[in-house]
Amino acid sequence: MTEIQKKDKKDNKIDELTSFLQNKSFIWGPEPEIYGGMAGFYTYAPLGKQLKNNIENAIRKTFIRNGFWEVECPCVMQEEVWIASGHAGGFTDPVIKCSKCKSNFRVDKLIEEVIGDIQLGGKTNEELLMIIADNNIKCPSCKGSFVPEIKKHSLMMKTIIGLDKTAYNRPETATTTYLPFLRYLTFFRDKLPFGVFQIGKAFRNEISPRQCVLRGREFTQAEGQLFIFGDQKNNYEPYESVKDNKLPLWTHHMQESKHEPKLTCLCDAIDKVILKNKAYAWALNLGFELFLNMGIPAERIRFRQHAPTEKAFYADDAWDVEINLNSFGWTEVCGIHDRTTYDLTQHAKHSGKNLVATREDGSKEVPHVIEIAFGTDRPTFALLDIFYEKKDVGEGKSILHLPAKVAPVQVAIFPLIKKEPVLPVAKKLYDDIKDNFICRFDASGSIGKRYLREDESGTPYCITVDFDIEKDNTVTIRDRDTEKQKRIPLMEVPDVLKGLISGNLKFEDI
């Protein structure tokens, strides 16, 4: 199979997936559809929104369990903030123009879409142009050639507050999370380290965004910030409980030598100076825990180290979490950065405020920040991409094998018929369990069609009430992934569902 044929086959799979997500009410758009749509803006339909909510709830639980507190900061801030952070002048993407149709494209994403798993971090404009020429990459819109020049495009979305106050929609949540630092000190009683996180909207003026919600102009970010004194990084107590954990680390040396990531014990990574400090190692482990708790399979995750030429000048260490998607291959979903004192120093300089913390000996010091920065749109898409299956049997059917803990509907209740004695029992069962599980009641169509609808929605378990309810007070529970069915006593339904959805009970053990 030629590279063009492979790409066409991949494009067909992507089109199939996005069509499925549209038709089955997960993701609609680009929006507004009735006006022709605008790239980079999407509506999360009922099932997609519930899935995204479940992911964000898993993120909250994980952060809170690890000692972080949630905050919510403004989405719009005055220009001075973004000058201080460096976004106003330096938050740009490399853009190239088609010589024929004049369309503009983000260079790195254009190359990645054609070539696939290629590392472009730290590449110069000349090197990017050479890759385009060597691979004969053409305009996706008209197949024309590109103007051999790369320009910078600002990603900042500008607005006006009141009559004349220049401001910007935030391009990420991190900067707005840093700004209440002096208030944090009061809340945490001047004791470091401490952690805060934020889940909220961010905006970027992307050039020709594609790839569904992987690249939006409006998206949801979830970022955790650990404020810590420099000398606490290698004397960080929580590290001791995770130091023996193994993560799939892919160092920049492995990348250069074309070696695969290696499961590496965190304590070995510290001893060999693969990771620079224990607090940062703990943050990598927390990043892994976050994505596992969202339902991403461990074998789909790797940690890619930034090359020295790619890493921000202020960063002491930087690694990305990447997920192997069926549609787009290895895709960056999270950045974990040791930002040192850069952010608080910058905002102290521009605001005129003294952003320092007091140590136990009375001395004052600017804390460091270790950041876990990601969004909720990409893991939502990743779950849909990874767990979507199209079965080529009969007329064909689609199944979403979503993990039960994040599935938009966890259980569906079916009465076999809309008559006594079945219907009232099914309704009562639904009423009894709907406060503890995300449920759907469905009495329309044949049982086969109802199963198919739930398979497409990702519902892991269906319970059917039939005429045996009068004979032995039992119901049928069906497992989505195996399509096996078992009869269980009606009174045991809540406990069985609790065990199955939590993962403490396997279907074959019922």
N, C-alpha and C positions, 0 to 999 in steps of 0.2 A: 504494500500500500504506500503510495507516495505521500509526501508531507501535506500536499494540497488536499488529498483524499482524507487524510487523518483529520485535518482542520475542518473540512466540510462535515465529517461524521461528528466531530466534537460540537460544532456549531448547531447541528441538528438536535443533539441531546440537550444543549442549552435552550434552544427554542422550545423543545418538548417540555422541559422543566418549567420555564417561565409561563408557557401556555397553561400548564397544569395549575400553577400557583394562582393565575388569574381566574381560571374557570372554577376552581374549587374554593375561592374566597379566602386566600391567604394574603396575596399582595396584588393590588390594582394599580395601574398606571403605565407610563408616566401620567401624572395628573396636571390639570383637570382634563380628563379624557374627552368630555363633551366640547372642549375648546381646542382639541388637537393634542393636548399634553405638552409638558415642558420637561425636558430631560433632567433627571436628578431629583424629582419630587414624586413620592409614592404614597398611596393610602394603604395602611395595614387593614385589610378586610377582617371580618369578625374572627375567623380562625387564626389568622396571622397575628392579630393584636393580642389574642389570648396567649398564643405561644410566646410572643415577645414579653408579655407581662410575666409569664412563668419564668422566663430566663432572667428578667430583671429582679424578680423575687429571689431566685437562687443566688444572684450576685449579692443582693442585700444581706441575705442570711450568711453568706460566706464571709463578707467583709465584717459584719457585726460579730460573728463568732470569733474573728481574729482581732477584735479589739478596736475596730474602726467605727467612727461615728459619722452619720450621714448629714450633709448640709445641702442647701439649695440656694444658689446664688443667681444674680441677674444674668440674662442672656445678652443684654446690650450694655456697653460701657463706653465712656468717653475716649476720645482719641489718645489722650495722655497715657492711659493704661497700656495701649497697644504699642505706643512708641517705646515705653519702658520695657515691655516684654520682648521687643524685637520683631513683633508680627507686622507692624505698620510698614516697615521698610524691607523685611526679609522673608515674609511668608509667601513664597512664590512657587510656581511649578514651571518646568521647562515646556515650551509650546512650539509646535512646528506647523507650518501652513502648507496646504496643498496648492500647487502652482496652477491647477486646472479649475477646481471648483471653489477654491479659497477657504475651504473648511479648516478649522484649527483643531489640533489634537495634542493631548498631553503625551510627551515623547516616551517616557518610561512605560506607561500603560499601553501605548500603541505597540511597542516592541514586545512586551510581555504577552499581549493577546495573540501575537503571531507566533512567537518562538516558544512561549511557555515558561518553564522553570529556569529563568536566567537571573543572575544577580547583577543589578545595575547600580547599587549603592556606591557612591564615590566616583562614578564615571564622569569624565569631562564632556562638554558639548561636542567636542571633536570626536571623541570615542563613540558617543551615541549616534552621531551622523554616519560614522563608519559602519556601525552595526546595521543601520537602516540600509545603507548602500550594499553591503556584503550580502544581506539577506533579501535584497530586492523587495523591500516592504513598500507597498503602495497604499494610497488613500482608501480607507474602507468605504467611503461614500461613492467615489467615481473611478477608482483604480488609477488615478493620476499620480504623477511623481510629486515629491515634496520640494519646496524651496529649501536649499541647503543652508538654512539658518535657524538657530534655536533662540527664542526670546523668552524672557521672564514674564510670567503672568501672575498678578497679585490675586490671592485667594480670598482676600478680605471683602466682606459685604458691608458697604458703607451706608449710613443712614444719617438723618438729621433729627436731633432732639429739640423740641420746641421750635423756635424760629431759625436759629443759626448755630446750634451746638453740634459740631461734627462728632459722630460716634460710629461704632462698628458692632455688628452682630458678632458674638464670640465665635472664633474658628475652632475652639476646643474649650473644655470646661476647666482645665487645669489652672489657667491664669486667674480666673475668678475665684477659684478655691484658695489660692495663696493669699488673696488680699485681706481677708479678715484675720490675719495671723495674730494680731495683738488681742483680739477677742478670744481666739483659741487659748492663748496663754492663761487668760482668766478662767475659762471653763476647765482647763486641765490643771489648774492650780500651779502653773509654772513648772510642771514636771514633764520632762522629755525622756524617752520618745513618746509621741502620740500620733494617731492616725485619723484622718478624715477622708470621706469619699463623697462623690457627687454623681448623680445620674440625671442627665438633662440634655436639652437640645443644643446643637452647635450647627454652624452654617459655613459653607465654603463655596466660593464662586468657581466651581470646577469647570474646566473646558470640556465640552462634549462628553459628559459622564455616561458610561454604559454599564454593563454588568449588573443590572437590576439594582438592589439596595446595597451592593458592595461599594458603590461609589455614588453617594448622594450629595446634593447641594444642601439638604437639610437632613440631619441624622441625629441619633441619640448616642451620647458618649457616657461611659462609666469609668471614672478615674479615681484611684486611691492614692493618697499622698501620705507618706510617712515622714514626719519631721523628727530629726535626730541629730544630736551633736556628733561631730566628726569622729571623736574617739570612742563613741558608743557603738560604732559600726562593727568593730571586731570584738565587742564585748556585749553581744546582743543575746539575751537569755532565750527568747523564743526559738532561735536557731537550733538550740540543743535538742529540741523535740523533733526536728525534721532533718538533721544533718546526715542521717543514714538513708534518706530517700534518694531515689535515682530519677534523673530527668534526662530526656533525649537532647543532649547538648550538641550543637553543630558549630564548632569554633570557626573563626575565619581561616585558620590554617587548614582545617578539614575541607572547607569550601574551595580553597585554592588548589588543593591536591585531589579534588573530586571524590573525597571519602564521604561515606554516609554518616549521619549523626550517631552518636554513641551514648548508650545509657550510662550515665556517670553519677556516682555517688556525690552528694554535695560536699561532704567532708574531703573527698579526694579532689574535687574541683577547687576547694579553698587551699588545700596543701600544695597543689600544683600551680596555684595562682591563675587558674582558668577564670575563676571569679575572684574579685578583688577584696571582698569583705563579707562577713557573715550575715549582716543585715540585708545586704543585696541578695545573697544566696537564699535567704528566707523569703524575700520578695518574689524571686523566681518560683519558688515552691508554691507560694500563694497564688501566683498567676496560673500555675498548672492546676491547682485545686479549683480555682474559679471555673476554668473551662471544663474540667471533669464534672463539676457540679451542674453545669449547664447541659450536660449530656453528650459532650464531644468525646468520642472514643480515644483512649490514650494512644493507640497506634496511629492515629491521624495527626498527632501533635508533634512539633519539633520546636526547639529554641535556637534561633539563628543569631550568632554574634555579629554585631556591626564591625566592619573593617575599620582600621584606624582612619582611613580617608573618608569614611562615611559618617563616623560618629561626630556629634555636635561638639564644638570646641570646649564647651563647659562640662561635658559629660565625663564622669570617671569610668563609667561602664554602661553599655547599652546592648540589649538583646531583644529580638522580636519573637513573639509567639506566632507560629505559622500553622495553618491547618491545610491538610491535603484534601481539596475538593474534587469531586468527580468532574465538575464542569470546568474549573479554571486552574486545577493543579494546586501547588503550594501557594497559599495566599496569606499575606500578613494580616493578623487580626488584633495584635496587641503589641505595644512597645513598653518595655520595662527599663527605666533609666535612672541612674544615679546622677542627679542634676547638681550635686554639691550645693554651694551657697548661692548659685547664680540668680535664682528668681527673687529671693528675699533681698539680696544685695541690689539688684536692679530697681526693684520697687522702692527700696529705702532711698536710693539716690534720686529718683524722679519725684517721689512724693514728699521728701523731706522728713519722713518719719523714721524713727530709730527701730528697725525691725530686728531686734535681738532678744535672746532669752537669757535668763540669769541662771548660772550654775550654782551648785550647792555651796561652793566657796565664795560666792558673791560676784565672781567675774562674769562679764557679759560676752556673748558670742552669737554670731549668726548661725542658725541651724542649717544643716544639709537637708535636702529633700530627695527621697527615693520614691519614684513615681511608677504606678502601674496604670497605663493609659490604653483604653480600648473602647469599643462601642458595643451596642447591643444589636445593631442591624446585621453586622457580619456574622456573629454566631447564630442569629436567627436564620439567616440564609444558609449558613453552613449545615445546620441540622436538617433543613428541608432538602438540601442538595445531597447530603450523605445518606439520608434514610429514605429517599424516594426510590421506588422500584416499579418499573413497568414490566408486567408479565405478558409475554407474547403467547397467550393461550386463548383459544376461542376467539371472542371478540376483543380480547385484551382487557386487562384490569390494572389499576395502579394501587399501590400500597405505600403508605408512609409508616415506616417502622420506627416512629419517634419513641424515645425513652418515655416510659409511663409517667415519670415524675415531672416532665415538662410538657406532655401532650396537651393540646388545647381542649380536648374532651377526654376525660379519663375513663368514663364508663357510660354506655348507652343502655337504656332500659326499653325493652320491646315487649308489649303484649302481643301474643300470637294472633289474637283477634280482638276486635273492639266490642266485646260482649262479656257478660257475666260468665263465669266467675273470674275470668282472666284480667279484664281491664281494671277493675277497682284494686286488685292486688298489686298490679304493676304500678298504678298511680301512687298507691301508698308507699311502695318500696322507693319510688323516685323521691317522694316527699321526705321519707325517713333519712335518705343518704345525701341529698343534694347540698346540705350544709357542710359536709365533710369532703366531698369529691366534686370535681367539675363534671356535671352530668348532662345528658340529653335524653329526653323522652321522645320516642318516635313510634307512631302507630300506623304509618302510611306505607303501603306497598307490601310486596312479598318479603319474607324474612331474608331471602337471598339478596334482594336489592338493598334492604336496610343494612345488611352486613357490608355490602360493597361501599355504600355511602360512608360508613364508619371507617372502613379500611383506608379510603381516600382521605379522610379527615385525620387519620393517625390515631384513632381511638383504640387503645390496647385491649379493652375488654367490653364485651356485650353480654347482657343478661336478658334471657327470654323467659317470660312467664307463659306457660301453656296449661293444658288441662290436667297435667299431673299435679298441679298445685292442690287440687281437691283430694287426690289419692294419697300422696305422701308429703305434701307441703315442701316440695323441692322445686328448684328452677335450674335452667341451663346457663352455664357461663362459658363463653367462647373466647379463646385466645387469638388475637389478630395475627400474630406471626406464624403460628403453626396451624391455625384454623381448626385446632382440636377443641372438643367440647366435653364438659363434665357436668354432672348434676350435683348440686350442693343444697343443703337445707336452707330454706329462706332466711331463717334467723341467723345463719352464719355469714350471710352476704357481706355485711359491713366489715367484719374481721378479716375475711378472705381478701376483700379489696384492699384493705389497709396493708396487709402483708405483701400482696402482689405489687402494689404501687410503690411501696417503700423499698422493695427489693429483698425483704426478709423472707419471702415465701416464693417458691417457684411453682409454676402452673402444674408441672408434672407431680408435685408433692401434695396437691390438694386431695 
